Amino acid sequence: MKVLIVDDSKAMRMIVKRTLSQTDVGKCDVVEAENGAEGLAKVASEKPNLVLCDWNMPEMSGIQFLQKLRESGNHVNFGFITSESGAEIKTLALETGAQFIITKPFTAESLNSAISPCVA
């Protein structure tokens, strides 16, 4: 299994990667990107099974990244890990095609329950 982690914070990418290793997914190939624009390129070149993405990033936000993916016909499993927690944000994410949205701070248990349906 290959997972793309997209976040402008290197520290947060490391936290997501470490927490991912504590889920049922366990050891997997992890690819990283710093923003949505870089994420688009990585989806095309790396063909991940799952994308874990921040919402607020420079150059291209997470929601813009997801919109561009879906517009291009790509339906890779996609979830947000973000500090955004409003109902309208969650609605927009799900309507755009995200499978889940997790609010920071998060635990291995919350990540595992969110990604389990995506990797079954």
MOPAC internal coordinates of N, CA, C and O (Angstrom, degrees):
PM7 1SCF
backbone

  N    0.0000 0     0.00 0     0.00 0    0    0    0
  C    1.4499 1     0.00 0     0.00 0    1    0    0
  C    1.5309 1   109.02 1     0.00 0    2    1    0
  O    1.2310 1   121.21 1   -39.98 1    3    2    1
  N    1.3255 1   115.29 1   140.02 1    3    2    1
  C    1.4559 1   120.50 1   179.55 1    5    3    2
  C    1.5268 1   109.13 1  -120.03 1    6    5    3
  O    1.2310 1   120.76 1   -48.78 1    7    6    5
  N    1.3389 1   116.14 1   131.22 1    7    6    5
  C    1.4618 1   122.68 1  -178.72 1    9    7    6
  C    1.5242 1   109.16 1  -121.15 1   10    9    7
  O    1.2310 1   120.97 1   -48.20 1   11   10    9
  N    1.3347 1   115.75 1   131.80 1   11   10    9
  C    1.4549 1   122.23 1   174.45 1   13   11   10
  C    1.5232 1   108.36 1  -101.69 1   14   13   11
  O    1.2310 1   120.51 1   -57.43 1   15   14   13
  N    1.3429 1   116.63 1   122.57 1   15   14   13
  C    1.4669 1   122.25 1   176.76 1   17   15   14
  C    1.5211 1   107.57 1  -105.55 1   18   17   15
  O    1.2310 1   120.50 1   -58.66 1   19   18   17
  N    1.3336 1   116.65 1   121.34 1   19   18   17
  C    1.4524 1   122.16 1  -177.17 1   21   19   18
  C    1.5285 1   108.70 1  -118.44 1   22   21   19
  O    1.2310 1   121.05 1   -67.67 1   23   22   21
  N    1.3355 1   115.59 1   112.33 1   23   22   21
  C    1.4676 1   121.45 1   179.56 1   25   23   22
  C    1.5197 1   107.47 1  -160.25 1   26   25   23
  O    1.2310 1   120.21 1   -40.59 1   27   26   25
  N    1.3315 1   117.20 1   139.41 1   27   26   25
  C    1.4610 1   119.83 1  -179.34 1   29   27   26
  C    1.5200 1   112.34 1   -74.67 1   30   29   27
  O    1.2310 1   119.97 1   167.94 1   31   30   29
  N    1.3300 1   117.66 1   -12.06 1   31   30   29
  C    1.4606 1   121.78 1   178.66 1   33   31   30
  C    1.5295 1   110.28 1   -98.09 1   34   33   31
  O    1.2310 1   120.85 1   -63.44 1   35   34   33
  N    1.3288 1   115.97 1   116.56 1   35   34   33
  C    1.4711 1   120.40 1   178.02 1   37   35   34
  C    1.5261 1   110.51 1   -59.78 1   38   37   35
  O    1.2310 1   120.43 1   139.68 1   39   38   37
  N    1.3269 1   116.78 1   -40.32 1   39   38   37
  C    1.4661 1   120.94 1   179.38 1   41   39   38
  C    1.5316 1   110.42 1   -61.02 1   42   41   39
  O    1.2310 1   120.16 1   137.64 1   43   42   41
  N    1.3336 1   117.30 1   -42.36 1   43   42   41
  C    1.4646 1   119.62 1  -179.83 1   45   43   42
  C    1.5268 1   110.90 1   -68.50 1   46   45   43
  O    1.2310 1   119.87 1   143.41 1   47   46   45
  N    1.3256 1   117.86 1   -36.59 1   47   46   45
  C    1.4730 1   119.73 1   175.97 1   49   47   46
  C    1.5282 1   109.97 1   -60.65 1   50   49   47
  O    1.2310 1   120.59 1   140.02 1   51   50   49
  N    1.3242 1   116.47 1   -39.98 1   51   50   49
  C    1.4672 1   120.55 1   178.54 1   53   51   50
  C    1.5317 1   111.03 1   -65.66 1   54   53   51
  O    1.2310 1   120.12 1   139.64 1   55   54   53
  N    1.3262 1   117.38 1   -40.36 1   55   54   53
  C    1.4673 1   121.62 1   178.90 1   57   55   54
  C    1.5275 1   110.11 1   -64.37 1   58   57   55
  O    1.2310 1   120.46 1   134.79 1   59   58   57
  N    1.3289 1   116.73 1   -45.21 1   59   58   57
  C    1.4689 1   120.42 1   178.97 1   61   59   58
  C    1.5329 1   109.77 1   -61.57 1   62   61   59
  O    1.2310 1   120.42 1   135.49 1   63   62   61
  N    1.3178 1   116.80 1   -44.51 1   63   62   61
  C    1.4694 1   121.30 1  -179.93 1   65   63   62
  C    1.5315 1   110.87 1   -61.06 1   66   65   63
  O    1.2310 1   120.65 1   133.72 1   67   66   65
  N    1.3261 1   116.36 1   -46.28 1   67   66   65
  C    1.4656 1   120.21 1   179.71 1   69   67   66
  C    1.5294 1   110.57 1   -63.97 1   70   69   67
  O    1.2310 1   120.09 1   136.49 1   71   70   69
  N    1.3332 1   117.43 1   -43.51 1   71   70   69
  C    1.4605 1   120.88 1  -179.26 1   73   71   70
  C    1.5272 1   110.68 1   -66.56 1   74   73   71
  O    1.2310 1   120.50 1   142.33 1   75   74   73
  N    1.3136 1   116.65 1   -37.67 1   75   74   73
  C    1.4677 1   121.15 1   177.90 1   77   75   74
  C    1.5290 1   110.60 1   -58.97 1   78   77   75
  O    1.2310 1   120.14 1   142.95 1   79   78   77
  N    1.3167 1   117.33 1   -37.05 1   79   78   77
  C    1.4684 1   120.91 1  -179.86 1   81   79   78
  C    1.5283 1   111.84 1   -67.75 1   82   81   79
  O    1.2310 1   120.34 1   163.82 1   83   82   81
  N    1.3402 1   116.96 1   -16.18 1   83   82   81
  C    1.4701 1   121.72 1   179.70 1   85   83   82
  C    1.5314 1   112.01 1   -94.46 1   86   85   83
  O    1.2310 1   120.31 1  -175.58 1   87   86   85
  N    1.3300 1   117.02 1     4.42 1   87   86   85
  C    1.4636 1   121.12 1   179.29 1   89   87   86
  C    1.5189 1   110.05 1   -98.44 1   90   89   87
  O    1.2310 1   120.74 1     0.36 1   91   90   89
  N    1.3255 1   116.20 1  -179.64 1   91   90   89
  C    1.4636 1   120.84 1   177.91 1   93   91   90
  C    1.5232 1   112.03 1   -64.95 1   94   93   91
  O    1.2310 1   120.15 1   159.15 1   95   94   93
  N    1.3380 1   117.32 1   -20.85 1   95   94   93
  C    1.4617 1   120.95 1   176.74 1   97   95   94
  C    1.5175 1   109.14 1   -64.51 1   98   97   95
  O    1.2310 1   120.93 1   140.80 1   99   98   97
  N    1.3400 1   115.83 1   -39.20 1   99   98   97
  C    1.4574 1   120.75 1   177.92 1  101   99   98
  C    1.5093 1   113.02 1    64.12 1  102  101   99
  O    1.2310 1   121.19 1    46.87 1  103  102  101
  N    1.3155 1   115.33 1  -133.13 1  103  102  101
  C    1.4668 1   120.60 1  -178.28 1  105  103  102
  C    1.5268 1   109.38 1   -75.85 1  106  105  103
  O    1.2310 1   121.09 1   -53.55 1  107  106  105
  N    1.3107 1   115.51 1   126.45 1  107  106  105
  C    1.4596 1   120.63 1   178.81 1  109  107  106
  C    1.5213 1   108.63 1  -149.52 1  110  109  107
  O    1.2310 1   121.02 1   -13.00 1  111  110  109
  N    1.3178 1   115.66 1   167.00 1  111  110  109
  C    1.4648 1   119.86 1   175.32 1  113  111  110
  C    1.5145 1   108.07 1   -78.29 1  114  113  111
  O    1.2310 1   120.31 1   -51.95 1  115  114  113
  N    1.3295 1   117.01 1   128.05 1  115  114  113
  C    1.4595 1   121.52 1   179.58 1  117  115  114
  C    1.5244 1   109.27 1  -117.13 1  118  117  115
  O    1.2310 1   121.49 1   -48.98 1  119  118  117
  N    1.3198 1   114.76 1   131.02 1  119  118  117
  C    1.4548 1   123.26 1   175.92 1  121  119  118
  C    1.5267 1   105.49 1  -118.30 1  122  121  119
  O    1.2310 1   120.35 1   -34.67 1  123  122  121
  N    1.3456 1   116.94 1   145.33 1  123  122  121
  C    1.4583 1   120.22 1  -176.93 1  125  123  122
  C    1.5225 1   111.77 1  -122.66 1  126  125  123
  O    1.2310 1   121.28 1   -27.92 1  127  126  125
  N    1.3345 1   115.16 1   152.08 1  127  126  125
  C    1.4600 1   122.49 1   173.86 1  129  127  126
  C    1.5230 1   108.35 1  -143.93 1  130  129  127
  O    1.2310 1   120.37 1   -29.65 1  131  130  129
  N    1.3419 1   116.91 1   150.35 1  131  130  129
  C    1.4613 1   121.94 1  -175.53 1  133  131  130
  C    1.5184 1   114.43 1   -92.16 1  134  133  131
  O    1.2310 1   119.57 1   165.55 1  135  134  133
  N    1.3351 1   118.43 1   -14.45 1  135  134  133
  C    1.4651 1   120.81 1   179.65 1  137  135  134
  C    1.5275 1   108.34 1  -161.06 1  138  137  135
  O    1.2310 1   121.16 1    -4.61 1  139  138  137
  N    1.3289 1   115.38 1   175.39 1  139  138  137
  C    1.4543 1   120.20 1  -177.38 1  141  139  138
  C    1.5116 1   113.83 1   -62.60 1  142  141  139
  O    1.2310 1   119.95 1   142.44 1  143  142  141
  N    1.3289 1   117.70 1   -37.56 1  143  142  141
  C    1.4607 1   120.78 1   179.98 1  145  143  142
  C    1.5281 1   110.55 1   -62.56 1  146  145  143
  O    1.2310 1   121.02 1   134.45 1  147  146  145
  N    1.3282 1   115.66 1   -45.55 1  147  146  145
  C    1.4620 1   120.33 1   177.14 1  149  147  146
  C    1.5312 1   109.95 1   -66.62 1  150  149  147
  O    1.2310 1   121.17 1   144.12 1  151  150  149
  N    1.3290 1   115.36 1   -35.88 1  151  150  149
  C    1.4639 1   120.36 1   177.78 1  153  151  150
  C    1.5160 1   112.51 1   -60.79 1  154  153  151
  O    1.2310 1   120.30 1   137.98 1  155  154  153
  N    1.3373 1   117.04 1   -42.02 1  155  154  153
  C    1.4656 1   120.83 1   177.92 1  157  155  154
  C    1.5208 1   110.78 1   -58.23 1  158  157  155
  O    1.2310 1   120.79 1   134.63 1  159  158  157
  N    1.3288 1   116.10 1   -45.37 1  159  158  157
  C    1.4632 1   120.61 1   179.51 1  161  159  158
  C    1.5292 1   110.66 1   -63.02 1  162  161  159
  O    1.2310 1   120.37 1   139.44 1  163  162  161
  N    1.3314 1   116.90 1   -40.56 1  163  162  161
  C    1.4764 1   120.89 1  -178.39 1  165  163  162
  C    1.5304 1   111.18 1   -69.30 1  166  165  163
  O    1.2310 1   119.89 1   144.05 1  167  166  165
  N    1.3372 1   117.82 1   -35.95 1  167  166  165
  C    1.4638 1   119.78 1   177.21 1  169  167  166
  C    1.5246 1   109.13 1   -61.92 1  170  169  167
  O    1.2310 1   120.76 1   137.07 1  171  170  169
  N    1.3367 1   116.16 1   -42.93 1  171  170  169
  C    1.4647 1   120.40 1  -179.38 1  173  171  170
  C    1.5231 1   111.94 1   -65.91 1  174  173  171
  O    1.2310 1   120.26 1   137.41 1  175  174  173
  N    1.3260 1   117.11 1   -42.59 1  175  174  173
  C    1.4651 1   119.89 1  -175.16 1  177  175  174
  C    1.5264 1   113.82 1   -85.29 1  178  177  175
  O    1.2310 1   119.90 1   146.90 1  179  178  177
  N    1.3261 1   117.80 1   -33.10 1  179  178  177
  C    1.4695 1   121.43 1  -173.01 1  181  179  178
  C    1.5255 1   114.30 1  -100.73 1  182  181  179
  O    1.2310 1   119.79 1   160.02 1  183  182  181
  N    1.3261 1   118.00 1   -19.98 1  183  182  181
  C    1.4717 1   123.50 1   179.74 1  185  183  182
  C    1.5390 1   112.56 1    50.69 1  186  185  183
  O    1.2310 1   120.18 1  -119.80 1  187  186  185
  N    1.3434 1   117.25 1    60.20 1  187  186  185
  C    1.4705 1   119.33 1  -179.37 1  189  187  186
  C    1.5275 1   112.05 1   -69.22 1  190  189  187
  O    1.2310 1   121.20 1   -20.57 1  191  190  189
  N    1.3422 1   115.32 1   159.43 1  191  190  189
  C    1.4601 1   121.52 1   175.31 1  193  191  190
  C    1.5215 1   111.20 1   -87.17 1  194  193  191
  O    1.2310 1   120.99 1   157.62 1  195  194  193
  N    1.3426 1   115.72 1   -22.38 1  195  194  193
  C    1.4642 1   121.57 1  -176.47 1  197  195  194
  C    1.5166 1   109.33 1  -149.27 1  198  197  195
  O    1.2310 1   120.69 1   -41.25 1  199  198  197
  N    1.3330 1   116.28 1   138.75 1  199  198  197
  C    1.4619 1   122.42 1   174.67 1  201  199  198
  C    1.5202 1   107.83 1  -115.42 1  202  201  199
  O    1.2310 1   120.46 1   -51.64 1  203  202  201
  N    1.3382 1   116.72 1   128.36 1  203  202  201
  C    1.4603 1   123.71 1   173.92 1  205  203  202
  C    1.5213 1   106.17 1  -113.56 1  206  205  203
  O    1.2310 1   120.18 1   -61.17 1  207  206  205
  N    1.3289 1   117.25 1   118.83 1  207  206  205
  C    1.4613 1   120.44 1  -166.75 1  209  207  206
  C    1.5236 1   112.96 1  -134.23 1  210  209  207
  O    1.2310 1   121.19 1   -37.22 1  211  210  209
  N    1.3205 1   115.32 1   142.78 1  211  210  209
  C    1.4602 1   122.45 1   171.78 1  213  211  210
  C    1.5302 1   108.08 1   -76.19 1  214  213  211
  O    1.2310 1   120.04 1   -17.07 1  215  214  213
  N    1.3111 1   117.53 1   162.93 1  215  214  213
  C    1.4627 1   122.32 1   178.59 1  217  215  214
  C    1.5272 1   110.80 1   -90.87 1  218  217  215
  O    1.2310 1   120.87 1   128.99 1  219  218  217
  N    1.3452 1   115.95 1   -51.01 1  219  218  217
  C    1.4659 1   121.35 1  -174.69 1  221  219  218
  C    1.5202 1   111.02 1   -96.46 1  222  221  219
  O    1.2310 1   121.04 1   -67.96 1  223  222  221
  N    1.3369 1   115.61 1   112.04 1  223  222  221
  C    1.4622 1   121.50 1   179.03 1  225  223  222
  C    1.5301 1   108.60 1  -146.75 1  226  225  223
  O    1.2310 1   120.38 1   -26.74 1  227  226  225
  N    1.3280 1   116.88 1   153.26 1  227  226  225
  C    1.4687 1   119.66 1   175.78 1  229  227  226
  C    1.5292 1   110.83 1   -71.98 1  230  229  227
  O    1.2310 1   120.48 1   -15.08 1  231  230  229
  N    1.3114 1   116.69 1   164.92 1  231  230  229
  C    1.4700 1   125.65 1   177.99 1  233  231  230
  C    1.5098 1   113.39 1    71.16 1  234  233  231
  O    1.2310 1   119.81 1   122.64 1  235  234  233
  N    1.3301 1   117.97 1   -57.36 1  235  234  233
  C    1.4630 1   121.56 1   176.55 1  237  235  234
  C    1.5201 1   108.21 1  -150.01 1  238  237  235
  O    1.2310 1   120.49 1   -59.22 1  239  238  237
  N    1.3189 1   116.67 1   120.78 1  239  238  237
  C    1.4626 1   120.80 1  -178.47 1  241  239  238
  C    1.5253 1   110.53 1   -69.95 1  242  241  239
  O    1.2310 1   121.17 1   -11.83 1  243  242  241
  N    1.3039 1   115.37 1   168.17 1  243  242  241
  C    1.4549 1   120.80 1   178.93 1  245  243  242
  C    1.5134 1   112.67 1   -61.52 1  246  245  243
  O    1.2310 1   120.27 1   138.24 1  247  246  245
  N    1.3335 1   117.08 1   -41.76 1  247  246  245
  C    1.4702 1   119.36 1  -178.68 1  249  247  246
  C    1.5274 1   110.65 1   -69.56 1  250  249  247
  O    1.2310 1   120.03 1   144.17 1  251  250  249
  N    1.3285 1   117.55 1   -35.83 1  251  250  249
  C    1.4755 1   119.80 1   175.82 1  253  251  250
  C    1.5286 1   110.36 1   -65.03 1  254  253  251
  O    1.2310 1   120.59 1   140.05 1  255  254  253
  N    1.3203 1   116.48 1   -39.95 1  255  254  253
  C    1.4593 1   122.43 1   176.74 1  257  255  254
  C    1.5269 1   110.22 1   -58.99 1  258  257  255
  O    1.2310 1   120.61 1   130.68 1  259  258  257
  N    1.3289 1   116.44 1   -49.32 1  259  258  257
  C    1.4628 1   121.01 1  -179.83 1  261  259  258
  C    1.5291 1   110.54 1   -62.56 1  262  261  259
  O    1.2310 1   120.12 1   137.16 1  263  262  261
  N    1.3316 1   117.39 1   -42.84 1  263  262  261
  C    1.4652 1   120.65 1   179.01 1  265  263  262
  C    1.5273 1   110.84 1   -59.52 1  266  265  263
  O    1.2310 1   120.26 1   135.23 1  267  266  265
  N    1.3280 1   117.12 1   -44.77 1  267  266  265
  C    1.4691 1   120.73 1  -179.85 1  269  267  266
  C    1.5305 1   111.14 1   -65.26 1  270  269  267
  O    1.2310 1   120.31 1   140.28 1  271  270  269
  N    1.3271 1   117.02 1   -39.72 1  271  270  269
  C    1.4631 1   120.37 1   176.78 1  273  271  270
  C    1.5249 1   110.92 1   -58.99 1  274  273  271
  O    1.2310 1   120.99 1   129.69 1  275  274  273
  N    1.3293 1   115.72 1   -50.31 1  275  274  273
  C    1.4687 1   120.15 1  -177.17 1  277  275  274
  C    1.5257 1   111.38 1   -66.80 1  278  277  275
  O    1.2310 1   120.21 1   141.95 1  279  278  277
  N    1.3384 1   117.20 1   -38.05 1  279  278  277
  C    1.4676 1   120.60 1   177.85 1  281  279  278
  C    1.5261 1   111.04 1   -62.02 1  282  281  279
  O    1.2310 1   120.13 1   148.33 1  283  282  281
  N    1.3201 1   117.36 1   -31.67 1  283  282  281
  C    1.4657 1   121.26 1  -179.16 1  285  283  282
  C    1.5323 1   111.85 1   -82.73 1  286  285  283
  O    1.2310 1   120.81 1   177.62 1  287  286  285
  N    1.3341 1   116.05 1    -2.38 1  287  286  285
  C    1.4572 1   119.95 1   179.54 1  289  287  286
  C    1.5181 1   114.65 1    90.20 1  290  289  287
  O    1.2310 1   120.03 1  -173.99 1  291  290  289
  N    1.3257 1   117.54 1     6.01 1  291  290  289
  C    1.4601 1   121.55 1   179.85 1  293  291  290
  C    1.5303 1   109.01 1   -85.10 1  294  293  291
  O    1.2310 1   120.61 1   -53.97 1  295  294  293
  N    1.3179 1   116.44 1   126.03 1  295  294  293
  C    1.4680 1   121.31 1  -177.87 1  297  295  294
  C    1.5213 1   112.46 1  -117.92 1  298  297  295
  O    1.2310 1   120.54 1  -145.23 1  299  298  297
  N    1.3403 1   116.57 1    34.77 1  299  298  297
  C    1.4566 1   121.16 1   176.59 1  301  299  298
  C    1.5293 1   109.40 1   -56.33 1  302  301  299
  O    1.2310 1   120.35 1   -34.34 1  303  302  301
  N    1.3353 1   116.94 1   145.66 1  303  302  301
  C    1.4659 1   120.76 1   175.27 1  305  303  302
  C    1.5187 1   108.39 1   -59.69 1  306  305  303
  O    1.2310 1   120.43 1   -46.42 1  307  306  305
  N    1.3288 1   116.79 1   133.58 1  307  306  305
  C    1.4616 1   121.59 1  -170.66 1  309  307  306
  C    1.5182 1   109.53 1  -142.41 1  310  309  307
  O    1.2310 1   120.86 1   -49.25 1  311  310  309
  N    1.3395 1   115.95 1   130.75 1  311  310  309
  C    1.4575 1   120.41 1   176.08 1  313  311  310
  C    1.5160 1   110.76 1  -139.15 1  314  313  311
  O    1.2310 1   121.41 1   -30.48 1  315  314  313
  N    1.3174 1   114.91 1   149.52 1  315  314  313
  C    1.4592 1   120.69 1   177.46 1  317  315  314
  C    1.5199 1   110.86 1   -98.19 1  318  317  315
  O    1.2310 1   120.96 1   -40.28 1  319  318  317
  N    1.3405 1   115.77 1   139.72 1  319  318  317
  C    1.4596 1   122.97 1   168.50 1  321  319  318
  C    1.5151 1   103.85 1  -123.38 1  322  321  319
  O    1.2310 1   120.52 1   -72.86 1  323  322  321
  N    1.3309 1   116.60 1   107.14 1  323  322  321
  C    1.4583 1   120.41 1  -167.12 1  325  323  322
  C    1.5248 1   112.58 1  -147.15 1  326  325  323
  O    1.2310 1   121.00 1   -17.31 1  327  326  325
  N    1.3152 1   115.69 1   162.69 1  327  326  325
  C    1.4622 1   120.53 1   173.92 1  329  327  326
  C    1.5267 1   110.60 1   -84.69 1  330  329  327
  O    1.2310 1   119.89 1   170.37 1  331  330  329
  N    1.3202 1   117.81 1    -9.63 1  331  330  329
  C    1.4649 1   121.89 1   177.37 1  333  331  330
  C    1.5251 1   108.94 1   -70.34 1  334  333  331
  O    1.2310 1   120.46 1   -43.70 1  335  334  333
  N    1.3416 1   116.72 1   136.30 1  335  334  333
  C    1.4560 1   117.73 1  -176.41 1  337  335  334
  C    1.5256 1   113.75 1  -137.72 1  338  337  335
  O    1.2310 1   119.86 1  -175.66 1  339  338  337
  N    1.3148 1   117.87 1     4.34 1  339  338  337
  C    1.4604 1   120.21 1  -177.93 1  341  339  338
  C    1.5159 1   112.96 1   -70.09 1  342  341  339
  O    1.2310 1   121.03 1   -27.33 1  343  342  341
  N    1.3288 1   115.63 1   152.67 1  343  342  341
  C    1.4586 1   121.51 1   179.96 1  345  343  342
  C    1.5261 1   111.21 1   -61.82 1  346  345  343
  O    1.2310 1   120.32 1   142.49 1  347  346  345
  N    1.3425 1   116.99 1   -37.51 1  347  346  345
  C    1.4666 1   119.62 1  -178.95 1  349  347  346
  C    1.5338 1   111.35 1   -67.80 1  350  349  347
  O    1.2310 1   120.46 1   146.23 1  351  350  349
  N    1.3371 1   116.73 1   -33.77 1  351  350  349
  C    1.4653 1   121.02 1   176.87 1  353  351  350
  C    1.5336 1   109.38 1   -65.23 1  354  353  351
  O    1.2310 1   120.81 1   133.23 1  355  354  353
  N    1.3185 1   116.06 1   -46.77 1  355  354  353
  C    1.4623 1   120.51 1  -179.64 1  357  355  354
  C    1.5283 1   110.55 1   -62.16 1  358  357  355
  O    1.2310 1   120.39 1   136.42 1  359  358  357
  N    1.3187 1   116.85 1   -43.58 1  359  358  357
  C    1.4626 1   120.90 1   179.26 1  361  359  358
  C    1.5211 1   110.70 1   -61.47 1  362  361  359
  O    1.2310 1   120.30 1   133.43 1  363  362  361
  N    1.3315 1   117.02 1   -46.57 1  363  362  361
  C    1.4624 1   121.08 1   179.95 1  365  363  362
  C    1.5334 1   110.54 1   -60.72 1  366  365  363
  O    1.2310 1   120.50 1   135.86 1  367  366  365
  N    1.3358 1   116.64 1   -44.14 1  367  366  365
  C    1.4683 1   120.78 1  -179.54 1  369  367  366
  C    1.5252 1   110.89 1   -59.89 1  370  369  367
  O    1.2310 1   120.38 1   131.72 1  371  370  369
  N    1.3166 1   116.88 1   -48.28 1  371  370  369
  C    1.4638 1   120.85 1  -177.16 1  373  371  370
  C    1.5267 1   111.49 1   -69.38 1  374  373  371
  O    1.2310 1   120.15 1   140.51 1  375  374  373
  N    1.3257 1   117.32 1   -39.49 1  375  374  373
  C    1.4689 1   120.68 1   178.78 1  377  375  374
  C    1.5268 1   111.30 1   -66.67 1  378  377  375
  O    1.2310 1   120.07 1   150.80 1  379  378  377
  N    1.3276 1   117.47 1   -29.20 1  379  378  377
  C    1.4569 1   121.70 1  -179.55 1  381  379  378
  C    1.5323 1   111.30 1   -79.54 1  382  381  379
  O    1.2310 1   120.63 1   160.75 1  383  382  381
  N    1.3179 1   116.40 1   -19.25 1  383  382  381
  C    1.4632 1   118.71 1   176.05 1  385  383  382
  C    1.5067 1   116.19 1   124.50 1  386  385  383
  O    1.2310 1   120.11 1  -170.49 1  387  386  385
  N    1.3343 1   117.40 1     9.51 1  387  386  385
  C    1.4695 1   119.25 1   174.77 1  389  387  386
  C    1.5275 1   108.98 1   -74.87 1  390  389  387
  O    1.2310 1   120.96 1   -34.54 1  391  390  389
  N    1.3297 1   115.77 1   145.46 1  391  390  389
  C    1.4591 1   119.44 1   176.83 1  393  391  390
  C    1.5335 1   111.72 1   -81.86 1  394  393  391
  O    1.2310 1   120.53 1   153.41 1  395  394  393
  N    1.3427 1   116.59 1   -26.59 1  395  394  393
  C    1.4668 1   119.65 1  -178.48 1  397  395  394
  C    1.5199 1   110.13 1  -160.94 1  398  397  395
  O    1.2310 1   121.74 1   -14.84 1  399  398  397
  N    1.3364 1   114.28 1   165.16 1  399  398  397
  C    1.4554 1   121.71 1   172.34 1  401  399  398
  C    1.5246 1   106.94 1  -139.35 1  402  401  399
  O    1.2310 1   120.69 1   -55.44 1  403  402  401
  N    1.3341 1   116.29 1   124.56 1  403  402  401
  C    1.4640 1   123.46 1   179.72 1  405  403  402
  C    1.5241 1   107.58 1  -112.41 1  406  405  403
  O    1.2310 1   120.86 1   -44.72 1  407  406  405
  N    1.3296 1   115.96 1   135.28 1  407  406  405
  C    1.4585 1   120.35 1   179.19 1  409  407  406
  C    1.5238 1   110.30 1   -93.11 1  410  409  407
  O    1.2310 1   121.28 1   -45.63 1  411  410  409
  N    1.3501 1   115.16 1   134.37 1  411  410  409
  C    1.4749 1   121.22 1   174.21 1  413  411  410
  C    1.5198 1   108.22 1   -73.57 1  414  413  411
  O    1.2310 1   118.96 1   -34.77 1  415  414  413
  N    1.3194 1   119.60 1   145.23 1  415  414  413
  C    1.4675 1   126.63 1    -5.19 1  417  415  414
  C    1.5295 1   109.52 1   -74.05 1  418  417  415
  O    1.2310 1   120.52 1   -25.73 1  419  418  417
  N    1.3225 1   116.60 1   154.27 1  419  418  417
  C    1.4520 1   121.62 1  -177.17 1  421  419  418
  C    1.5280 1   108.90 1  -130.74 1  422  421  419
  O    1.2310 1   121.29 1   -14.18 1  423  422  421
  N    1.3313 1   115.13 1   165.82 1  423  422  421
  C    1.4613 1   121.21 1  -179.11 1  425  423  422
  C    1.5280 1   109.37 1  -117.93 1  426  425  423
  O    1.2310 1   121.02 1   -12.50 1  427  426  425
  N    1.3147 1   115.66 1   167.50 1  427  426  425
  C    1.4649 1   120.11 1   175.36 1  429  427  426
  C    1.5318 1   109.66 1   -61.00 1  430  429  427
  O    1.2310 1   120.32 1   143.79 1  431  430  429
  N    1.3314 1   117.00 1   -36.21 1  431  430  429
  C    1.4621 1   121.05 1  -179.93 1  433  431  430
  C    1.5228 1   111.23 1   -65.64 1  434  433  431
  O    1.2310 1   119.97 1   135.16 1  435  434  433
  N    1.3369 1   117.66 1   -44.84 1  435  434  433
  C    1.4665 1   119.37 1  -179.10 1  437  435  434
  C    1.5235 1   110.83 1   -68.63 1  438  437  435
  O    1.2310 1   120.30 1   143.13 1  439  438  437
  N    1.3338 1   117.04 1   -36.87 1  439  438  437
  C    1.4628 1   120.51 1   177.10 1  441  439  438
  C    1.5342 1   109.65 1   -66.16 1  442  441  439
  O    1.2310 1   120.57 1   135.42 1  443  442  441
  N    1.3188 1   116.52 1   -44.58 1  443  442  441
  C    1.4512 1   120.75 1  -179.06 1  445  443  442
  C    1.5252 1   111.43 1   -60.56 1  446  445  443
  O    1.2310 1   120.24 1   134.70 1  447  446  445
  N    1.3325 1   117.15 1   -45.30 1  447  446  445
  C    1.4688 1   118.74 1  -178.69 1  449  447  446
  C    1.5244 1   111.30 1   -66.92 1  450  449  447
  O    1.2310 1   120.01 1   149.23 1  451  450  449
  N    1.3312 1   117.59 1   -30.77 1  451  450  449
  C    1.4730 1   120.36 1   179.22 1  453  451  450
  C    1.5312 1   111.56 1   -73.95 1  454  453  451
  O    1.2310 1   120.02 1   138.52 1  455  454  453
  N    1.3296 1   117.56 1   -41.48 1  455  454  453
  C    1.4673 1   119.32 1  -174.59 1  457  455  454
  C    1.5140 1   113.69 1   -86.84 1  458  457  455
  O    1.2310 1   119.61 1   161.61 1  459  458  457
  N    1.3176 1   118.35 1   -18.39 1  459  458  457
  C    1.4669 1   120.85 1  -176.81 1  461  459  458
  C    1.5296 1   113.50 1   -52.92 1  462  461  459
  O    1.2310 1   118.84 1   133.16 1  463  462  461
  N    1.3438 1   119.81 1   -46.84 1  463  462  461
  C    1.4653 1   118.89 1   178.78 1  465  463  462
  C    1.5349 1   112.99 1   -64.19 1  466  465  463
  O    1.2310 1   120.36 1   156.18 1  467  466  465
  N    1.3246 1   116.91 1   -23.82 1  467  466  465
  C    1.4781 1   121.39 1  -177.75 1  469  467  466
  C    1.5142 1   112.48 1   -79.77 1  470  469  467
  O    1.2310 1   120.28 1   157.96 1  471  470  469
  N    1.3150 1   117.08 1   -22.04 1  471  470  469
  C    1.4640 1   120.18 1  -173.60 1  473  471  470
  C    1.5396 1   112.33 1  -114.99 1  474  473  471
  O    1.2310 1   120.80 1  -175.18 1  475  474  473
  N    1.3074 1   116.08 1     4.82 1  475  474  473
  C    1.4686 1   120.10 1  -178.08 1  477  475  474
  C    1.5123 1   111.47 1   -71.46 1  478  477  475
  O    1.2310 1   120.10 1   180.00 1  479  478  477

